[in-house]
């Protein structure tokens, strides 16, 4: 069993509508029907916060600012072709766009990056543990409560 770490987050904004609903960015792959939160692996010299900002920029095309900590999730996965199992910890941060970039400027890891109303994003997320992170984020946004 090998350990793996990554960092990313929930990027949110208030919709430009009279209701001002919470919207979040999801990354998707059409070929396998996956929708997920942006995240990735730190380089040797990066902090988790630096990793989260860089990975979110690469995977969504958006520059972001961290405004809160959403905690971690842990899970296991295997890479049978390498004969390895991983125990992974993902650190999530609450983020807002900084006004630079655009979702059509994302890298090739995902073929779709889109804004969704928070309830729709929760429905679309492939993994339950990421759905839990999104619920934490919504609670923090709506109440200002600590994660």
DOPAMAR-963793 format. One line per field, with one value per atom (N, C-alpha, C): residue number from 1; residue in one letter; atom name; z, x, y. Coordinates in Angstrom, 3 decimals. Layout:
BEGIN
num c(NUM, ...)
residuo c(A, ...)
atomo c(CA, ...)
zz c(Z, ...)
xx c(X, ...)
yy c(Y, ...)
This chain:
BEGIN
num c(1, 1, 1, 2, 2, 2, 3, 3, 3, 4, 4, 4, 5, 5, 5, 6, 6, 6, 7, 7, 7, 8, 8, 8, 9, 9, 9, 10, 10, 10, 11, 11, 11, 12, 12, 12, 13, 13, 13, 14, 14, 14, 15, 15, 15, 16, 16, 16, 17, 17, 17, 18, 18, 18, 19, 19, 19, 20, 20, 20, 21, 21, 21, 22, 22, 22, 23, 23, 23, 24, 24, 24, 25, 25, 25, 26, 26, 26, 27, 27, 27, 28, 28, 28, 29, 29, 29, 30, 30, 30, 31, 31, 31, 32, 32, 32, 33, 33, 33, 34, 34, 34, 35, 35, 35, 36, 36, 36, 37, 37, 37, 38, 38, 38, 39, 39, 39, 40, 40, 40, 41, 41, 41, 42, 42, 42, 43, 43, 43, 44, 44, 44, 45, 45, 45, 46, 46, 46, 47, 47, 47, 48, 48, 48, 49, 49, 49, 50, 50, 50, 51, 51, 51, 52, 52, 52, 53, 53, 53, 54, 54, 54, 55, 55, 55, 56, 56, 56, 57, 57, 57, 58, 58, 58, 59, 59, 59, 60, 60, 60, 61, 61, 61, 62, 62, 62, 63, 63, 63, 64, 64, 64, 65, 65, 65, 66, 66, 66, 67, 67, 67, 68, 68, 68, 69, 69, 69, 70, 70, 70, 71, 71, 71, 72, 72, 72, 73, 73, 73, 74, 74, 74, 75, 75, 75, 76, 76, 76, 77, 77, 77, 78, 78, 78, 79, 79, 79, 80, 80, 80, 81, 81, 81, 82, 82, 82, 83, 83, 83, 84, 84, 84, 85, 85, 85, 86, 86, 86, 87, 87, 87, 88, 88, 88, 89, 89, 89, 90, 90, 90, 91, 91, 91, 92, 92, 92, 93, 93, 93, 94, 94, 94, 95, 95, 95, 96, 96, 96, 97, 97, 97, 98, 98, 98, 99, 99, 99, 100, 100, 100, 101, 101, 101, 102, 102, 102, 103, 103, 103, 104, 104, 104, 105, 105, 105, 106, 106, 106, 107, 107, 107, 108, 108, 108, 109, 109, 109, 110, 110, 110, 111, 111, 111, 112, 112, 112, 113, 113, 113, 114, 114, 114, 115, 115, 115, 116, 116, 116, 117, 117, 117, 118, 118, 118, 119, 119, 119, 120, 120, 120, 121, 121, 121, 122, 122, 122, 123, 123, 123, 124, 124, 124, 125, 125, 125, 126, 126, 126, 127, 127, 127, 128, 128, 128, 129, 129, 129, 130, 130, 130, 131, 131, 131, 132, 132, 132, 133, 133, 133, 134, 134, 134, 135, 135, 135, 136, 136, 136, 137, 137, 137, 138, 138, 138, 139, 139, 139, 140, 140, 140, 141, 141, 141, 142, 142, 142, 143, 143, 143, 144, 144, 144, 145, 145, 145, 146, 146, 146, 147, 147, 147)
residuo c(X, X, X, X, X, X, X, X, X, X, X, X, X, X, X, X, X, X, X, X, X, X, X, X, X, X, X, X, X, X, X, X, X, X, X, X, X, X, X, X, X, X, X, X, X, X, X, X, X, X, X, X, X, X, X, X, X, X, X, X, X, X, X, X, X, X, X, X, X, X, X, X, X, X, X, X, X, X, X, X, X, X, X, X, X, X, X, X, X, X, X, X, X, X, X, X, X, X, X, X, X, X, X, X, X, X, X, X, X, X, X, X, X, X, X, X, X, X, X, X, X, X, X, X, X, X, X, X, X, X, X, X, X, X, X, X, X, X, X, X, X, X, X, X, X, X, X, X, X, X, X, X, X, X, X, X, X, X, X, X, X, X, X, X, X, X, X, X, X, X, X, X, X, X, X, X, X, X, X, X, X, X, X, X, X, X, X, X, X, X, X, X, X, X, X, X, X, X, X, X, X, X, X, X, X, X, X, X, X, X, X, X, X, X, X, X, X, X, X, X, X, X, X, X, X, X, X, X, X, X, X, X, X, X, X, X, X, X, X, X, X, X, X, X, X, X, X, X, X, X, X, X, X, X, X, X, X, X, X, X, X, X, X, X, X, X, X, X, X, X, X, X, X, X, X, X, X, X, X, X, X, X, X, X, X, X, X, X, X, X, X, X, X, X, X, X, X, X, X, X, X, X, X, X, X, X, X, X, X, X, X, X, X, X, X, X, X, X, X, X, X, X, X, X, X, X, X, X, X, X, X, X, X, X, X, X, X, X, X, X, X, X, X, X, X, X, X, X, X, X, X, X, X, X, X, X, X, X, X, X, X, X, X, X, X, X, X, X, X, X, X, X, X, X, X, X, X, X, X, X, X, X, X, X, X, X, X, X, X, X, X, X, X, X, X, X, X, X, X, X, X, X, X, X, X, X, X, X, X, X, X, X, X, X, X, X, X, X, X, X, X, X, X, X, X, X, X, X, X, X, X, X, X, X, X, X, X, X, X, X, X)
atomo c(N, CA, C, N, CA, C, N, CA, C, N, CA, C, N, CA, C, N, CA, C, N, CA, C, N, CA, C, N, CA, C, N, CA, C, N, CA, C, N, CA, C, N, CA, C, N, CA, C, N, CA, C, N, CA, C, N, CA, C, N, CA, C, N, CA, C, N, CA, C, N, CA, C, N, CA, C, N, CA, C, N, CA, C, N, CA, C, N, CA, C, N, CA, C, N, CA, C, N, CA, C, N, CA, C, N, CA, C, N, CA, C, N, CA, C, N, CA, C, N, CA, C, N, CA, C, N, CA, C, N, CA, C, N, CA, C, N, CA, C, N, CA, C, N, CA, C, N, CA, C, N, CA, C, N, CA, C, N, CA, C, N, CA, C, N, CA, C, N, CA, C, N, CA, C, N, CA, C, N, CA, C, N, CA, C, N, CA, C, N, CA, C, N, CA, C, N, CA, C, N, CA, C, N, CA, C, N, CA, C, N, CA, C, N, CA, C, N, CA, C, N, CA, C, N, CA, C, N, CA, C, N, CA, C, N, CA, C, N, CA, C, N, CA, C, N, CA, C, N, CA, C, N, CA, C, N, CA, C, N, CA, C, N, CA, C, N, CA, C, N, CA, C, N, CA, C, N, CA, C, N, CA, C, N, CA, C, N, CA, C, N, CA, C, N, CA, C, N, CA, C, N, CA, C, N, CA, C, N, CA, C, N, CA, C, N, CA, C, N, CA, C, N, CA, C, N, CA, C, N, CA, C, N, CA, C, N, CA, C, N, CA, C, N, CA, C, N, CA, C, N, CA, C, N, CA, C, N, CA, C, N, CA, C, N, CA, C, N, CA, C, N, CA, C, N, CA, C, N, CA, C, N, CA, C, N, CA, C, N, CA, C, N, CA, C, N, CA, C, N, CA, C, N, CA, C, N, CA, C, N, CA, C, N, CA, C, N, CA, C, N, CA, C, N, CA, C, N, CA, C, N, CA, C, N, CA, C, N, CA, C, N, CA, C, N, CA, C, N, CA, C, N, CA, C, N, CA, C, N, CA, C, N, CA, C, N, CA, C, N, CA, C, N, CA, C, N, CA, C, N, CA, C, N, CA, C, N, CA, C, N, CA, C, N, CA, C, N, CA, C, N, CA, C, N, CA, C, N, CA, C, N, CA, C)
zz c(0.000, 0.000, 0.000, -0.952, -1.019, -0.657, -0.121, 0.247, -0.920, -1.114, -2.130, -1.515, -1.930, -1.434, -2.622, -2.535, -3.531, -2.857, -3.608, -3.084, -4.209, -3.847, -4.814, -4.078, -4.739, -4.021, -4.722, -4.025, -4.519, -4.895, -6.196, -6.691, -6.792, -6.176, -6.188, -6.545, -6.944, -7.202, -6.982, -6.865, -6.834, -8.247, -8.706, -10.077, -10.275, -11.465, -11.772, -12.109, -11.114, -11.320, -10.089, -10.180, -9.013, -7.767, -7.950, -6.794, -6.238, -7.065, -6.617, -6.079, -6.756, -6.284, -6.337, -5.482, -5.453, -6.656, -7.376, -8.482, -8.178, -8.652, -8.473, -9.797, -9.907, -11.114, -10.934, -11.943, -11.982, -13.235, -13.130, -14.258, -14.694, -15.998, -16.484, -17.608, -17.683, -18.808, -19.444, -20.668, -21.377, -21.555, -21.856, -22.178, -21.034, -19.777, -18.659, -17.768, -18.199, -17.459, -16.101, -15.878, -14.589, -14.446, -13.282, -12.877, -11.523, -11.383, -10.124, -9.814, -8.625, -8.193, -8.662, -9.016, -9.465, -8.317, -8.602, -7.599, -8.300, -7.579, -8.157, -7.149, -7.620, -6.794, -6.619, -5.387, -5.159, -5.826, -6.207, -6.598, -5.311, -5.411, -4.219, -3.418, -4.074, -3.376, -3.004, -3.304, -3.092, -1.743, -1.203, -0.064, -0.617, 0.260, -0.190, -0.784, -0.205, -0.740, -2.139, -2.321, -3.644, -4.664, -4.247, -5.129, -5.530, -4.555, -4.837, -5.849, -5.654, -6.577, -7.973, -8.059, -9.367, -10.074, -9.356, -9.975, -10.424, -9.614, -10.007, -11.251, -11.313, -12.502, -13.734, -13.602, -14.741, -15.189, -14.233, -14.588, -14.933, -14.431, -14.731, -15.664, -15.774, -16.546, -15.756, -14.503, -13.684, -12.663, -12.570, -11.440, -10.219, -9.057, -7.854, -6.640, -5.632, -4.327, -3.292, -2.385, -1.304, -0.241, 0.137, 1.168, 2.392, 2.368, 3.514, 3.317, 4.394, 4.400, 4.564, 3.715, 3.769, 4.299, 4.775, 5.343, 4.298, 4.688, 3.819, 3.633, 2.588, 2.402, 2.188, 2.526, 2.336, 1.657, 0.775, 0.100, -0.435, -0.854, -1.450, -2.901, -3.707, -5.101, -5.563, -6.650, -7.168, -8.590, -8.921, -10.305, -10.643, -11.094, -11.354, -12.340, -13.318, -14.311, -13.659, -12.509, -11.788, -10.584, -10.291, -9.146, -7.829, -7.766, -6.587, -6.105, -4.761, -4.130, -3.445, -3.485, -2.884, -1.795, -0.764, 0.276, 0.065, -0.344, -0.772, 0.184, 0.437, 1.198, 0.275, 0.183, -0.650, 0.254, 0.174, 0.941, 0.071, 0.597, -0.165, 0.461, -0.405, 0.020, -0.664, 0.016, -0.568, -1.318, -2.558, -3.439, -4.162, -4.574, -5.457, -6.654, -7.811, -8.972, -8.697, -9.214, -9.022, -10.204, -11.180, -12.341, -13.530, -13.365, -14.497, -15.020, -16.283, -16.891, -17.242, -17.819, -18.215, -18.331, -18.166, -18.173, -19.510, -20.579, -21.862, -22.002, -20.955, -20.972, -20.131, -19.821, -18.987, -19.760, -19.021, -19.651, -20.222, -20.725, -21.420, -20.505, -19.194, -18.304, -18.334, -18.482, -18.586, -19.909, -20.467, -21.723, -21.504, -20.256, -19.959, -18.600, -18.546, -17.292, -17.341, -16.361, -16.420, -15.029, -15.024, -13.812, -13.688, -12.463, -12.180, -10.909, -10.858, -9.590, -8.585, -7.337, -6.327, -6.230, -6.227, -6.150, -7.350, -8.536, -9.734, -9.657, -9.179, -9.027, -8.063, -6.958, -5.990, -6.626, -7.464, -8.146, -9.155, -9.840, -10.894, -10.396, -9.252, -8.777, -8.736, -9.259, -9.364, -8.008, -7.163, -5.907, -4.701, -3.823, -2.628, -1.724, -1.599, -0.709, -1.223, -2.528, -3.069, -2.880, -2.949, -2.670, -1.235, -0.311, 1.083, 1.206, 0.472, 0.482, -0.043, -1.114, -1.666, -0.654, 0.049, 1.082, 2.183, 2.581, 3.568, 3.050, 1.787, 1.184, 1.167, 0.786, 0.722, 2.117, 3.111, 4.492, 4.911, 4.585, 4.926, 4.191, 2.913, 2.114, 2.666, 2.947, 3.378, 4.808, 5.682, 7.089, 7.597, 6.851, 7.335, 8.426, 8.630, 9.672, 9.273, 10.239, 9.972, 9.437, 8.537, 7.981, 9.070)
xx c(0.851, 0.000, 0.899, 0.650, 1.397, 0.482, 1.073, 0.319, 0.358, -0.756, -0.842, -1.576, -1.185, -1.790, -2.122, -3.254, -3.567, -4.323, -4.482, -5.179, -5.963, -7.103, -7.965, -9.060, -10.205, -11.244, -12.562, -13.401, -14.722, -14.661, -14.754, -14.778, -16.237, -16.580, -17.987, -18.132, -19.347, -19.744, -21.252, -21.737, -23.180, -23.617, -24.658, -25.144, -25.607, -25.363, -25.812, -27.306, -28.111, -29.560, -30.216, -31.492, -32.174, -32.075, -32.042, -31.968, -30.561, -29.553, -28.172, -27.796, -28.234, -27.956, -26.466, -26.063, -24.667, -24.414, -23.330, -22.890, -21.479, -21.160, -19.829, -19.340, -18.018, -17.395, -17.136, -17.519, -17.187, -16.383, -15.543, -14.744, -15.298, -15.479, -16.087, -15.329, -15.515, -14.991, -16.164, -16.454, -17.585, -17.437, -16.239, -16.038, -16.397, -16.210, -16.560, -17.659, -18.265, -19.383, -19.016, -17.735, -17.267, -17.474, -17.939, -17.946, -17.270, -16.291, -15.563, -15.114, -14.556, -13.954, -12.505, -11.997, -10.606, -9.629, -8.574, -7.549, -6.338, -5.216, -4.028, -2.913, -1.793, -0.654, 0.336, 0.824, 1.826, 3.161, 3.871, 5.271, 6.096, 7.369, 8.223, 8.285, 8.207, 8.405, 7.097, 5.950, 4.672, 4.028, 3.343, 2.457, 1.144, 0.303, -0.995, -1.840, -1.787, -2.544, -2.052, -0.743, -0.183, -0.600, -0.568, -0.992, -2.440, -3.310, -4.735, -4.975, -4.337, -4.519, -4.016, -2.832, -2.272, -3.124, -3.486, -4.267, -5.642, -6.291, -7.595, -7.440, -6.391, -6.140, -5.944, -5.137, -4.872, -6.144, -6.874, -8.002, -9.277, -9.429, -10.655, -10.421, -9.177, -8.879, -9.066, -9.512, -9.824, -8.734, -8.349, -7.525, -8.419, -7.907, -8.739, -8.003, -8.808, -8.316, -8.938, -8.124, -8.637, -9.274, -10.509, -11.212, -11.557, -11.227, -11.512, -10.974, -10.977, -10.510, -11.729, -11.846, -12.986, -12.611, -11.397, -10.995, -10.521, -10.496, -9.945, -10.936, -10.673, -11.330, -10.221, -10.514, -9.549, -10.237, -9.509, -10.032, -8.889, -9.208, -8.221, -8.589, -7.556, -7.778, -6.601, -6.797, -5.757, -5.390, -4.151, -3.684, -3.187, -4.113, -3.744, -2.595, -2.513, -1.439, -0.068, -0.027, 1.227, 1.337, 0.252, 0.251, 0.334, -0.278, -0.160, -1.532, -1.682, -2.860, -2.409, -3.287, -2.973, -3.981, -3.490, -4.301, -4.141, -5.223, -5.111, -5.827, -5.201, -5.797, -5.889, -7.092, -7.307, -7.697, -6.940, -7.193, -8.015, -9.171, -10.061, -10.139, -10.189, -10.297, -11.499, -12.101, -13.171, -12.518, -12.955, -12.301, -13.315, -12.836, -13.612, -12.734, -13.341, -12.551, -11.903, -10.689, -10.010, -10.203, -11.014, -11.282, -10.382, -9.420, -8.558, -8.948, -8.665, -8.943, -10.407, -10.689, -12.051, -12.112, -13.307, -13.443, -13.058, -13.053, -12.622, -11.100, -10.377, -8.910, -8.319, -9.126, -8.657, -7.729, -6.971, -6.049, -6.813, -6.074, -6.699, -7.118, -6.902, -7.283, -8.787, -9.560, -11.019, -11.445, -12.547, -13.010, -14.167, -14.677, -15.754, -15.487, -15.622, -15.541, -16.686, -17.600, -18.816, -19.242, -19.966, -20.612, -21.982, -22.325, -23.632, -24.196, -25.523, -26.169, -25.785, -25.571, -25.078, -25.900, -27.250, -27.996, -27.738, -27.618, -27.323, -25.919, -24.960, -23.586, -23.553, -24.283, -24.324, -24.895, -25.892, -26.498, -25.532, -24.751, -23.866, -22.571, -22.072, -20.788, -20.799, -19.757, -19.664, -19.450, -18.645, -18.253, -18.942, -19.470, -20.176, -19.298, -18.008, -17.145, -16.947, -16.933, -16.859, -18.194, -19.278, -20.605, -20.646, -20.048, -19.972, -19.150, -18.050, -17.232, -18.057, -18.807, -19.638, -20.687, -21.292, -22.286, -21.647, -20.426, -19.692, -19.482, -19.077, -18.835, -20.090, -21.209, -22.468, -22.856, -22.671, -22.990, -22.143, -20.840, -19.939, -20.357, -20.662, -21.068, -22.354, -23.319, -24.631, -24.641, -23.832, -23.905, -22.654, -21.585, -20.316, -19.710, -20.299, -19.816, -18.474, -17.686, -16.408, -16.655, -15.791, -15.893, -15.554)
yy c(-1.173, 0.000, 1.238, 2.120, 3.373, 4.530, 5.586, 6.782, 7.767, 8.467, 9.519, 10.711, 11.894, 13.132, 14.011, 14.699, 15.716, 16.851, 17.938, 19.111, 19.762, 20.325, 21.003, 21.726, 21.861, 22.576, 22.734, 23.489, 23.851, 25.326, 25.596, 26.973, 27.379, 28.520, 28.936, 30.420, 30.744, 32.130, 32.218, 33.428, 33.649, 33.965, 33.289, 33.467, 34.904, 35.423, 36.784, 36.802, 36.474, 36.453, 37.060, 37.343, 37.922, 37.045, 35.731, 34.832, 34.720, 34.946, 34.849, 33.486, 32.405, 31.049, 30.735, 29.810, 29.365, 28.467, 28.762, 27.922, 27.420, 26.218, 25.637, 25.071, 24.953, 24.415, 22.924, 22.141, 20.719, 20.415, 19.393, 18.915, 17.566, 17.388, 16.162, 15.502, 14.177, 13.392, 12.661, 12.989, 12.415, 10.907, 10.433, 9.010, 8.069, 8.530, 7.647, 8.220, 9.334, 9.910, 10.476, 10.782, 11.268, 12.766, 13.186, 14.593, 14.666, 15.564, 15.653, 17.060, 17.195, 18.447, 18.472, 19.641, 19.725, 19.478, 18.718, 18.408, 17.819, 17.782, 17.181, 17.035, 16.531, 16.149, 17.295, 17.484, 18.540, 18.211, 19.266, 19.110, 19.143, 18.820, 18.718, 20.020, 21.153, 22.426, 23.144, 22.549, 23.229, 22.915, 23.922, 23.683, 23.131, 22.616, 22.104, 23.230, 24.419, 25.559, 25.929, 25.968, 26.285, 25.226, 23.970, 22.887, 23.068, 23.339, 23.495, 24.608, 25.755, 26.888, 26.527, 25.910, 25.541, 24.501, 23.442, 22.373, 22.866, 23.688, 24.221, 25.093, 25.892, 26.722, 25.834, 24.787, 23.908, 23.181, 22.619, 21.759, 22.508, 23.748, 24.512, 25.683, 26.141, 27.344, 28.625, 28.528, 29.705, 29.991, 31.270, 31.687, 31.755, 31.350, 31.297, 31.838, 32.175, 32.604, 31.665, 31.156, 30.317, 31.208, 30.864, 31.634, 30.783, 29.510, 28.652, 27.247, 26.498, 25.114, 24.211, 23.192, 22.274, 20.891, 20.741, 19.461, 18.474, 17.203, 16.159, 15.013, 14.258, 12.969, 11.945, 10.699, 9.618, 8.443, 7.799, 6.620, 5.790, 4.586, 3.691, 3.431, 3.234, 2.843, 2.003, 1.290, 0.409, 0.793, 0.524, 0.600, -0.799, -1.670, -3.072, -3.219, -2.323, -2.429, -2.252, -1.549, -1.343, -2.273, -3.009, -3.898, -3.149, -1.956, -1.106, -0.680, -0.657, -0.059, 1.223, 2.224, 3.513, 3.850, 4.492, 5.092, 6.595, 7.275, 8.671, 9.610, 10.761, 11.852, 13.056, 13.621, 14.808, 15.970, 17.051, 18.268, 19.218, 19.659, 20.535, 21.920, 22.918, 24.311, 24.950, 25.913, 26.709, 27.857, 28.095, 29.060, 29.935, 31.099, 31.976, 32.317, 32.598, 33.015, 34.374, 34.569, 35.852, 36.807, 36.380, 37.235, 36.957, 36.045, 35.695, 34.317, 34.104, 32.809, 32.622, 31.455, 31.089, 29.572, 29.014, 27.557, 26.921, 27.685, 27.105, 27.087, 27.470, 27.476, 26.344, 25.323, 24.215, 23.289, 22.484, 21.535, 20.335, 19.360, 18.230, 17.082, 17.196, 16.098, 15.837, 16.906, 16.807, 17.419, 16.921, 17.519, 18.488, 18.554, 19.506, 20.151, 21.460, 22.208, 23.201, 23.081, 23.890, 24.353, 25.484, 25.976, 25.313, 24.900, 24.313, 24.928, 25.055, 25.401, 24.312, 24.688, 23.749, 22.456, 22.521, 21.252, 20.331, 20.908, 20.114, 19.538, 20.331, 19.839, 18.653, 18.748, 17.644, 16.383, 16.551, 15.403, 14.780, 15.617, 15.138, 14.499, 14.939, 14.413, 12.884, 12.290, 10.842, 10.171, 10.774, 10.130, 10.764, 9.918, 10.382, 11.236, 10.880, 11.651, 13.083, 13.280, 14.641, 15.357, 14.621, 15.200, 15.733, 14.988, 15.435, 16.723, 16.813, 18.030, 19.204, 18.983, 20.050, 20.491, 19.558, 19.923, 20.768, 20.400, 21.204, 22.616, 22.713, 24.022, 24.869, 24.282, 25.021, 25.513, 24.649, 25.065, 26.260, 26.222, 27.324, 28.593, 28.478, 29.653, 30.264, 29.416, 29.905, 30.452, 29.873, 30.254, 30.962, 30.853, 31.392, 30.526, 29.328, 28.412, 27.821, 27.496, 26.845, 25.445, 25.005, 23.661, 22.695)
